[in-house]
Amino acid sequence: MDHQRSIIVLDFGGQYAHLIARRVRQCGVYSEIKDADTSAQELKNAAGIILSGGPQSVYDPKSPQGDPALFELGIPVLGICYGLQWMAKTLGGEVSQGEVKEYGKAKLHIGNRNLGIGSGLPKEMIVWMSHGDEVTLLPEGFERIGTSNNCSNAFIADIDRNFTAVQFHPEVVHTEHGQTLIENFVKTCDAAEWSIESYKDHIGEALKKEVGDRKVFMLVSGGVDSTVAFVLLNQVLGEDRVQGLYIDTGMMRKDETIQIKKAFDALGITNLRIEDASAYFLKKLAEVYEPEDKRWIIGDAFLSVQKRVSEEMNLKMEDGWMLGQGTIYPDTIETGETKNADTIKTHHNRIDAIQQMMKEGLVVEPLRELYKDEVRALGEELGLPHDLVWRHPFPGPGLGVRILCAQEPSRVSCPKSVLRHIAYAALPIKSVGVQGDGRSYRHAIALFSDEQFADEKCWELATSIPNASEDFNRVLMCTSHSTPPEFVFSPGYVSKERTEILRQADAIVHNEMGVAGLYESIWQFPVVLLPFGTSEGGLSIVLRPVESQEAMTANAVDLPKDVVAVMTQRLLALEGVDVVFQDLTHKPPGTIEWE
């Protein structure tokens, strides 16, 4: 479909490119994404152009580049993060590495609120940063509109040419008034109105066209995404053309399989097969330690079980069967599927075998362009019960990616300069993070105090430490000890024993979250197992509650002290658990999951 006078997002590899397009669509204007190097000739009919963020440095010869001629089209342009830097450099400014990197929350100070898209914004607001470089010399015609504490040119504009750029990310929900800023930009564009009356009808028609007269073998995890995709396929294609498969990997939550069967039975769904493959998965993960290796193996195991079951049921690709998945957009962007994106972590539904099937047109993913909040909206439109639609997200690989594995401890020194007034310890394990739109694999640092709860200073350190140090991407608060204990490392991998410990811990946390009435105010609450404690064979538990909407960014939740105290007490009563932490890290710089 040809959409004239739309707003084009040029994708320089940023984690939030599709999120920008979504925010524009919320303004009632059609937005589509194109590669960064799209020619100005192809962009001449656009109503506006937005330059996305990206993981690279503009002064790197291999960094993605746009067509400079787009600035001669007379079309409004908004640059975001890398987009600001590319705009400034292309138009004659200078960009260099910043003295201090900014990840997460920052305070923006706006000097002139009557200029361009800054109109109506407050003098100060919290914004979401994710950058290591900054503009050090403005191009001719530009003026500074806003600054942060660590970035002097955080908001710039050439009012006469309608070029505006911001170092922060207005598209994420954690930037205050971010949607207002995007709406202000949209108002400067002569864009045509656009809306989707119904997610179901819109996606349903596209689904019919993609599947044609074929049938779909759908992998169902029991989570929100795959459940909505499965029900959508049933309603659009009919149950006679869809077969669901739920695989119990042995890494599910306590009683998860029983609860999922009851939920689908209540929906009257009869085309779902439940397969217990727990022994197979655990055997495949024996002596596997590296996070990416685990994800690839789990993804391959899913596919192997699916292939075996499909053969048993005589469901063959050559007979017109496709593979269905509940993949949503954050899965594709974090795997680095877009042209310039960095691989943050490979999702189990993005391994090589799946990618090859996709190239052959054998995979259908009805939700691949949607974010979690849109999936929930679609689920409600499909008539799914509220409790099912609003379940906390649970990773496809299950508890397997929440059990950190290592053969030996990983050591690093702590940044004493920023930790003079609080006890601390660098933990002997690394985790995945996202910094500057790129993947990081770094240590966590734990804080200790007599109170054993995070105060305002601890939350400040959770932002400042990853910004100041290249060794750390997470900051934790120890809720079980007031001073750093002598950690004893326990080498290990995903095993039945460790899975059972984490399953019990996860059940305790979710029970207490429900008792405290926090379930719907917390978006997701991963519980993580670390391979060290204070005794031989001892382990640690990490509480990771976050608040988010679309998983691309997240705020760590400040839990009530009494809830933390009860959770900690109950977790320490578990055999094998010696230490409890709370993860204070936002996303960025830490991903929601540790792996």
C-alpha positions in Angstrom: 0.0 0.0 0.0 1.4 3.4 -1.0 1.2 6.0 1.9 1.7 9.5 0.6 2.8 12.3 3.0 3.9 9.8 5.6 6.7 10.3 8.1 9.8 8.2 7.4 12.1 6.8 10.1 15.6 6.2 8.8 17.0 3.2 10.7 20.6 3.7 11.7 20.5 0.5 13.8 18.9 1.9 17.0 17.1 -0.4 19.4 14.1 1.9 19.3 13.6 2.6 15.6 10.2 0.8 15.5 9.3 2.5 18.7 9.7 5.8 17.0 7.3 4.8 14.2 4.8 3.6 16.8 4.9 6.9 18.6 4.3 8.7 15.3 1.3 6.5 14.5 -0.1 7.3 17.9 -0.3 10.9 16.6 -2.7 9.7 13.8 0.0 9.8 11.1 1.3 6.9 9.1 5.0 6.1 9.7 7.2 3.5 8.1 10.9 2.5 8.5 13.5 2.6 5.8 17.2 1.9 5.8 19.5 4.7 6.7 21.0 5.0 3.3 17.7 5.4 1.5 18.2 8.0 -1.3 16.8 11.5 -1.0 15.0 10.9 -4.3 13.0 8.1 -2.5 12.3 10.5 0.4 11.1 13.5 -1.6 7.3 12.8 -1.0 7.7 12.3 2.8 6.0 14.7 5.1 8.8 14.4 7.6 12.0 12.5 8.3 13.2 11.1 11.6 16.8 9.9 12.0 17.0 7.1 14.5 19.7 6.2 17.1 22.3 3.6 16.5 25.1 1.7 18.2 28.1 3.1 16.3 30.1 6.3 16.3 29.6 8.7 13.4 33.3 9.3 13.1 33.9 5.6 12.5 34.4 5.0 8.7 32.2 1.9 8.9 29.3 3.6 10.6 25.9 3.9 8.8 25.4 7.0 6.7 22.4 8.7 5.2 22.1 10.6 2.0 23.2 14.3 2.8 20.8 15.5 0.1 17.8 14.8 2.3 18.6 18.1 4.0 18.0 19.9 0.7 14.4 18.6 0.3 12.7 21.3 2.4 11.2 18.6 4.6 11.2 18.8 8.5 13.9 16.5 10.0 14.2 15.3 13.6 17.5 13.6 14.7 17.5 11.3 17.7 20.8 10.2 19.5 23.0 8.9 16.7 20.6 10.8 14.3 21.5 14.1 16.1 25.2 13.3 15.7 25.0 12.3 12.1 22.9 15.5 11.3 25.4 17.7 13.1 28.5 16.2 11.5 26.9 16.1 8.0 26.0 19.8 8.3 29.4 20.9 9.4 29.5 20.4 13.2 31.9 18.2 15.2 31.2 15.0 17.2 33.6 13.4 19.7 33.7 10.9 22.5 32.1 12.4 25.6 34.0 12.7 28.9 31.1 10.9 30.7 28.8 8.4 29.1 25.1 8.7 29.8 22.9 5.6 30.1 19.4 5.8 31.6 17.9 8.8 33.4 19.2 12.3 33.0 17.8 15.8 33.8 17.3 18.0 30.8 17.5 21.8 31.2 15.6 23.7 28.5 16.8 27.3 27.9 14.3 28.5 25.3 11.0 26.8 25.4 9.4 28.9 22.6 11.6 27.5 19.9 10.3 24.8 17.4 9.3 21.5 18.9 10.4 22.5 22.4 7.3 24.6 22.7 5.2 23.8 25.7 7.9 21.8 27.5 8.9 22.5 31.1 12.2 24.1 32.0 13.4 20.8 33.4 12.4 17.2 32.7 13.7 13.7 33.0 14.9 12.2 29.8 16.3 8.8 28.8 19.9 8.7 27.5 22.0 6.0 25.9 25.2 7.5 24.4 28.9 7.7 24.7 29.6 10.4 22.0 28.4 14.0 21.9 28.3 17.1 19.6 31.1 19.4 20.6 30.6 22.0 17.8 27.2 23.0 16.4 26.7 23.4 12.6 26.1 26.9 11.3 22.5 28.0 11.8 21.9 25.7 14.9 21.4 26.9 18.4 21.3 25.1 21.7 17.9 24.6 23.2 18.6 22.2 26.0 21.5 20.6 28.0 21.9 17.8 30.5 24.4 17.6 33.3 26.8 15.7 31.2 25.9 16.8 27.6 26.0 20.4 26.7 24.2 19.9 23.3 21.4 17.6 24.3 18.7 19.5 22.3 19.6 21.6 19.3 17.7 23.2 16.4 18.0 25.1 13.1 14.6 26.8 13.3 14.7 28.4 9.9 15.2 25.1 8.1 13.0 23.1 10.5 15.8 20.8 11.6 15.7 19.6 15.2 17.8 17.1 17.1 17.9 15.6 20.6 20.6 13.5 22.2 18.0 11.7 24.4 15.2 9.3 23.3 11.8 11.0 23.3 10.2 7.8 22.0 10.7 5.8 25.2 8.1 6.1 28.0 10.7 7.0 30.6 11.4 10.4 28.9 9.0 12.8 30.4 6.9 14.7 27.8 8.6 12.6 25.1 5.3 12.1 23.3 4.6 15.8 23.4 7.9 16.5 21.7 7.1 14.0 19.0 3.6 15.4 18.6 5.1 18.9 18.2 7.4 17.6 15.4 4.5 15.8 13.7 2.5 19.1 13.7 5.4 20.7 11.7 4.9 18.1 9.0 2.2 18.3 6.3 1.3 14.7 7.0 -1.9 12.8 6.0 -4.1 11.4 8.7 -4.1 7.7 9.3 -5.5 5.1 11.7 -6.1 1.4 12.1 -9.6 0.8 13.2 -9.0 -2.8 14.4 -5.8 -4.6 15.1 -7.5 -7.9 14.5 -9.0 -7.0 11.1 -5.7 -5.4 9.9 -3.4 -8.2 11.0 -6.0 -10.8 10.1 -6.1 -9.8 6.4 -2.4 -9.7 6.2 -2.3 -13.2 7.8 -4.7 -14.7 5.3 -2.6 -13.3 2.4 0.7 -14.6 3.9 -0.5 -18.1 4.7 -2.7 -18.6 1.7 -4.2 -22.1 1.6 -1.5 -23.6 3.9 -1.7 -24.7 7.5 0.2 -23.6 10.6 2.0 -25.6 13.3 2.2 -23.1 16.2 4.7 -23.3 19.0 2.8 -22.1 22.2 4.7 -21.3 25.4 1.7 -20.2 27.5 3.0 -16.7 27.6 1.0 -13.7 26.4 2.6 -13.4 22.9 2.3 -17.0 21.8 -1.1 -17.3 23.3 -2.4 -14.3 21.5 -0.8 -15.4 18.2 -2.3 -18.9 18.6 -5.8 -17.7 19.3 -5.5 -15.2 16.4 -4.5 -18.0 14.0 -7.4 -20.1 15.2 -9.9 -17.3 14.7 -8.6 -16.1 11.4 -7.7 -19.5 9.7 -9.9 -21.9 11.7 -8.9 -24.6 14.2 -8.8 -27.2 11.4 -5.9 -25.3 9.8 -3.9 -24.8 13.0 -2.1 -27.2 15.3 -0.6 -25.9 18.6 2.3 -27.5 20.4 3.3 -26.6 24.0 6.7 -28.0 25.0 7.5 -28.5 28.7 11.2 -27.8 28.7 11.7 -28.7 32.4 12.5 -25.0 32.9 9.0 -23.8 33.4 7.6 -22.1 36.5 6.1 -24.1 39.3 2.9 -25.8 38.1 3.1 -23.8 34.9 2.1 -26.7 32.6 -0.9 -27.6 34.7 -2.1 -23.9 34.8 -1.6 -23.5 31.0 -3.7 -26.7 30.3 -6.5 -25.4 32.5 -6.4 -21.9 30.8 -6.7 -23.4 27.3 -9.3 -25.9 28.3 -11.4 -23.0 29.7 -11.1 -21.2 26.3 -12.5 -24.3 24.6 -9.3 -24.8 22.6 -8.9 -28.4 21.5 -6.0 -28.2 18.9 -3.1 -28.0 21.4 -0.7 -30.9 22.1 1.4 -30.8 25.4 4.8 -32.5 25.1 7.1 -33.2 28.1 10.6 -32.8 26.7 12.2 -31.8 30.0 14.8 -34.6 30.1 15.9 -33.8 26.5 16.4 -30.0 27.2 18.3 -30.5 30.4 20.6 -33.1 28.8 21.3 -30.7 25.9 22.3 -27.9 28.4 24.7 -30.1 30.5 28.1 -28.4 30.8 27.0 -25.3 28.7 28.1 -22.0 30.3 28.1 -19.2 27.7 24.8 -17.2 27.5 24.6 -17.1 23.7 25.4 -20.8 23.5 22.5 -21.6 25.9 20.0 -19.6 23.8 21.1 -21.2 20.6 20.9 -24.7 22.1 17.4 -24.0 23.6 16.2 -22.7 20.3 17.6 -25.7 18.4 16.0 -28.1 21.0 12.6 -26.4 20.5 12.9 -27.0 16.8 14.1 -30.6 17.2 11.1 -31.4 19.4 8.7 -29.6 17.0 10.1 -31.6 14.1 9.8 -34.9 15.9 6.2 -34.2 17.0 5.2 -32.9 13.5 6.5 -36.1 12.0 4.6 -38.2 14.6 1.4 -36.2 13.7 2.3 -36.4 9.9 2.4 -32.6 9.6 4.9 -32.0 6.8 6.2 -28.8 5.3 5.9 -30.3 1.8 2.2 -30.9 2.5 1.6 -27.3 3.1 2.4 -26.8 6.8 4.2 -23.6 8.1 5.8 -23.0 11.5 4.0 -20.3 13.6 5.8 -18.3 16.3 4.7 -15.6 18.7 7.7 -13.4 18.0 7.2 -9.7 18.8 9.4 -6.9 17.6 11.8 -6.5 20.6 12.9 -10.1 19.9 13.9 -9.2 16.3 15.6 -5.9 17.2 17.6 -7.4 20.1 18.8 -10.2 17.8 20.2 -7.6 15.4 17.9 -8.5 12.6 17.6 -4.9 11.2 20.5 -3.8 8.9 22.5 -1.7 11.3 21.4 -3.1 14.7 23.8 -4.6 17.2 23.0 -8.1 18.5 22.1 -7.7 22.2 21.1 -11.3 22.7 19.9 -14.1 20.3 16.3 -15.1 21.1 15.5 -18.8 20.9 13.1 -18.1 18.0 15.9 -16.5 15.9 18.5 -19.2 15.6 20.0 -20.1 12.1 17.6 -22.9 11.3 14.6 -20.5 12.0 16.2 -17.8 9.9 16.7 -20.2 7.0 13.0 -21.3 7.2 12.0 -17.6 7.2 14.0 -17.1 4.0 12.1 -20.0 2.4 8.7 -18.5 3.5 8.0 -21.4 5.9 7.5 -19.3 9.1 4.6 -17.0 10.0 4.8 -14.5 12.8 1.5 -12.6 13.2 2.8 -10.3 15.9 6.4 -9.6 14.7 5.7 -5.8 14.2 4.0 -5.3 17.6 5.2 -4.4 21.1 3.9 -6.0 24.2 1.3 -3.4 25.0 -0.1 -3.7 21.5 -0.2 -7.5 21.8 -2.2 -7.1 25.0 -4.6 -4.8 23.3 -5.0 -7.3 20.5 -5.6 -10.1 23.1 -8.4 -8.2 24.7 -9.9 -7.5 21.2 -9.8 -11.3 20.6 -11.8 -11.9 23.8 -9.1 -13.4 25.9 -9.6 -13.2 29.7 -7.9 -10.3 31.5 -5.7 -12.5 33.7 -4.3 -14.3 30.7 -3.7 -11.1 28.7 -2.0 -9.3 31.6 0.3 -12.2 32.7 3.8 -11.1 33.4 6.1 -11.8 30.4 8.1 -15.0 30.7 11.0 -15.8 28.3 10.6 -18.6 25.9 13.8 -20.3 27.2 12.2 -20.2 30.6 14.3 -20.4 33.8 17.2 -21.5 31.6 18.2 -17.9 31.0 17.8 -17.0 34.6 20.2 -19.6 35.9 23.7 -18.0 35.3 26.3 -20.6 34.6 30.1 -20.5 34.8 33.1 -22.8 35.2 35.1 -20.3 37.2 34.7 -16.9 38.8 35.3 -13.7 36.7 37.2 -11.0 38.7 37.3 -7.2 38.3 38.4 -4.3 40.4 35.8 -1.8 41.7 35.8 2.0 40.9 36.7 3.3 44.4 36.4 6.9 43.3 32.6 6.8 43.1 32.1 4.4 46.1 33.8 6.2 49.0 30.9 6.2 51.4 29.3 2.8 51.0 30.4 -0.8 51.3 30.5 -2.7 48.0 31.7 -5.8 46.2 32.2 -6.7 42.5 30.4 -9.9 41.8 32.3 -12.8 40.2 29.9 -13.1 37.3 29.0 -11.2 34.1 25.6 -10.4 32.6 24.3 -9.0 29.3 23.4 -5.3 29.0 22.6 -2.7 26.4 24.6 0.5 26.3 24.7 3.0 23.5 22.4 0.7 21.4 25.1 -2.0 21.6 25.5 -5.2 23.5 27.6 -5.2 26.7 28.7 -8.2 28.7 30.0 -6.9 32.0 30.1 -7.3 35.8 27.6 -6.4 38.4 28.5 -4.5 41.5 26.7 -4.9 44.8 26.1 -2.3 47.4 25.8 -3.0 51.2 24.4 -1.0 54.0 23.2 -1.5 57.6 19.6 -0.8 56.4 19.9 -3.5 53.7 17.5 -1.4 51.5 18.3 0.9 48.6 18.1 4.6 49.6 18.2 7.6 47.2 22.1 7.5 47.1 22.0 3.8 46.0 19.6 4.6 43.2 21.8 7.4 42.0 24.8 5.0 42.0 22.8 2.6 39.9 22.9 5.2 37.1 26.3 6.8 37.7 28.4 3.7 38.1 27.6 2.1 34.6 28.0 5.6 33.1 31.4 6.2 34.6 32.9 2.7 34.4 33.3 0.4 31.4 33.6 -2.6 33.7 30.0 -2.6 35.1 26.5 -2.6 33.5 24.5 -3.5 36.7 24.2 -2.3 40.2 22.6 -4.4 43.0 21.6 -3.9 46.6 22.3 -6.8 49.0 19.1 -7.3 51.0 20.5 -10.2 53.1 23.8 -8.9 54.4 24.9 -5.5 55.7 28.6 -6.0 54.8 30.2 -7.9 51.9 30.7 -11.5 52.8 33.4 -13.8 51.5 31.8 -15.2 48.4 32.3 -18.9 47.6 32.0 -19.7 43.9 30.0 -22.8 42.8 30.7 -23.8 39.2 27.7 -25.2 37.5 25.3 -25.2 34.5 21.5 -25.6 34.1 20.6 -28.7 36.0 17.5 -30.3 37.4 18.6 -29.4 41.0 19.4 -25.7 40.2 16.2 -25.4 38.2 14.2 -26.6 41.1 15.8 -24.1 43.5 15.0 -21.3 41.2 11.5 -22.6 40.6 10.8 -22.5 44.3 12.4 -19.0 44.6 10.3 -17.7 41.7 7.1 -19.1 43.3 7.9 -17.4 46.6 8.5 -14.1 45.0 5.3 -14.2 42.9 3.3 -15.3 45.9 4.5 -12.4 47.9 4.0 -10.0 45.0 0.4 -11.1 44.9 -0.1 -10.8 48.7 1.2 -7.3 48.6 -1.1 -6.3 45.7 1.8 -5.5 43.4 1.2 -7.8 40.5 -0.4 -5.4 38.1 1.8 -2.4 39.0 5.0 -4.4 38.2 5.4 -5.2 34.5 7.8 -8.1 34.9 9.6 -9.7 37.9 12.5 -12.0 36.8 14.1 -14.0 39.6 17.7 -14.9 38.9 20.1 -17.6 40.3 23.8 -16.8 40.6 26.5 -19.4 41.0 28.0 -18.3 44.3 27.1 -17.9 48.0 28.7 -17.8 51.4 29.2 -21.6 51.7 30.4 -24.5 49.6 27.6 -25.1 47.0 25.7 -22.0 48.2 23.8 -19.8 45.6 22.5 -16.3 45.4 19.1 -15.0 44.3 18.5 -11.7 42.5 15.1 -9.9 42.6 14.6 -8.0 39.3 11.3 -6.2 39.3 10.8 -3.7 36.4 8.2 -1.3 35.1 7.9 -1.0 31.3 5.4 -0.9 28.4 7.2 -2.3 25.4 10.4 -4.0 26.8 12.7 -1.7 24.9 13.3 0.4 28.0 12.5 -0.3 31.6 12.7 1.2 35.1 13.9 -0.9 38.0 11.1 -0.9 40.6 11.7 0.4 44.1 9.9 -2.3 46.1 8.3 -1.5 49.5 10.8 -2.3 52.3 8.5 -4.7 54.1 7.9 -6.7 50.9 11.7 -6.9 50.3 12.2 -8.0 53.9 9.6 -10.8 53.7 10.9 -12.0 50.3 14.5 -12.1 51.5 13.6 -14.0 54.7 11.6 -16.6 52.8 14.3 -17.0 50.1 17.1 -17.5 52.7 15.0 -20.3 54.2 15.4 -22.3 50.9 18.1 -24.9 51.0 21.1 -23.8 49.0 20.3 -20.0 49.0 22.8 -17.9 51.0 22.5 -14.4 49.6 19.7 -12.2 48.2 20.1 -9.1 46.0 17.8 -6.6 44.4 18.8 -5.3 40.9 18.5 -1.5 40.8 19.6 -1.2 37.2 17.3 0.4 34.6 17.3 -0.6 30.9 19.6 0.7 29.6 22.3 -0.1 30.7 21.0 -3.5 31.9 18.7 -5.7 29.9 15.6 -6.9 31.7 16.9 -10.5 31.7 20.4 -11.1 32.8 21.1 -13.3 29.8 
